[in-house]
């Protein structure tokens, strides 16, 4: 298994950031890799959906775990069978909220080369998430 984790701090309240995760229609506004994210029901553990990334065919997505207001995990399987899992975690910090994105790869493509490609946009995506969340709280 290959893993990557990146965290940032924001003065925004946890709820302001969570609202951006909780509405799949908003993901393209803060994650430039996402063309569209649809779920077959409300954001709860076990819900399935479709993730459409720019330049790639849509893929099935599962959300195995949701802790409302705090964390969610997404899973997709790439064609060679590798499981790509992203965990989005929010926690209180002295100045507001700590935002952590963690990626895990498990399978034939798990490794530094593919992992670095998948995670390269993460820091910019997280900064965009914070900017977007801030713009919605004004």
N, C-alpha and C positions, 0 to 999 in steps of 0.2 A: 504494500500500500504506500502511496505517495501522498503527502499532505502539505498544505500551505495555509498560512493564517496571516491576516493583516487587520490591525485595529486603528481606529482614530477616535479622538475625543471631540465632542461638540457641546456647546452650551444649550442646545435644544433639549426640551423634555423628551423622554423616551417615547411618549405617545405620538409626538409629531413625526418621529422617524418611523415608528411602527405603522402609522397610517399609510405610508408610502409602500411598505411591504404588503399590507393587508388588501390592497386593491390591485388586482392583476392588471387592470387597464392602465394603471399609472407606471408600470415598470418601464415601458419604452421612453418615458419622459426623463428618467434618471439613469437608465442603463442603455447606452448606445448600442450594445451588442444585441439587445432584444428588439425584435420587430413586433412581436405580439406574444402575450402570455394569456392563455385562457384556462379556466378551471371548470370542471364538470359540476361544481357545487360551491358552497361556501368554503372559506379557508379553514379547514379543520384537518386533523390527522387522518391520513388515508385518502384524501381527495386526489383525483387524477386530473390531468389536463394535457395541454399541448404547449410546447415551447417552440417558438419560431424565431430563430436567430438569423440575422442578416447574412445572406450568402450560403446558408445551409438549408436542407429540407427540414420541415417541421418534425419534431420528435415528441414521443410520449414522455410525459413528466408525471412523477408521483411526489406527493408531499407526505412523507411518512410520519412527520412529527411537527406539531404546532403547540407552542405555549403562548397563548394570546398575550400580546403586549411585550413579549420577551424574546422569543426565538421561533424560527421555522427552519426546516430542512427540505431541500428539493433533491430529487434524484432523477437522472436520465441515464440511459444506456446508449453508448455509441455503437456503431455497427459491428465492431470487433468483439463486443460483449463487455467492454470496460464500463464499470459503474462510475459515474461522475456525481459526487454528492457535494452540495453547497449547504453550509449552515450559516444562518444569519442570526447573530446574537446581539441583544441589547442589554446593557446593565447600567445601573446608576454609578455615577462618578462624582467626585467632589464638585466639579464644575458643570455637571449636567448629565451627559450620557456617553458611555463608551460603546462604540459600534465595532463589532468584529465579524469579518467574513472569513470562513474557513472552507477550503476545498480539499476533498479527498478523492483520489483516483485508486480504483482497485480493479485489476484485470490486466490484459495483455499490453495495453498502452500506458499503464501506470509507470511514471518515471519522470525524471527531470525535464526531458525534451518536450514531451507533450504537456506536462504539467505547467511548464513555464509559458507555453503558448496560451493555455486556458486561463492562467491567472495574471498574465501581463496587464490586462485592463483593470484589475481589481482596485488598485489605489485611486485611479481616476474615477472609476465608477462610484466608489464610496464618497469621494469629494462631491461628485455630481448629485448623489443622493442627499447629502447634507444641504447643498445649495437649494435643491428642489424642495426639500422639507421646510427649509427656512422661508422660501418664497410663499409657501402655503400657510404659514403662521402669521403673516403680516395682516 
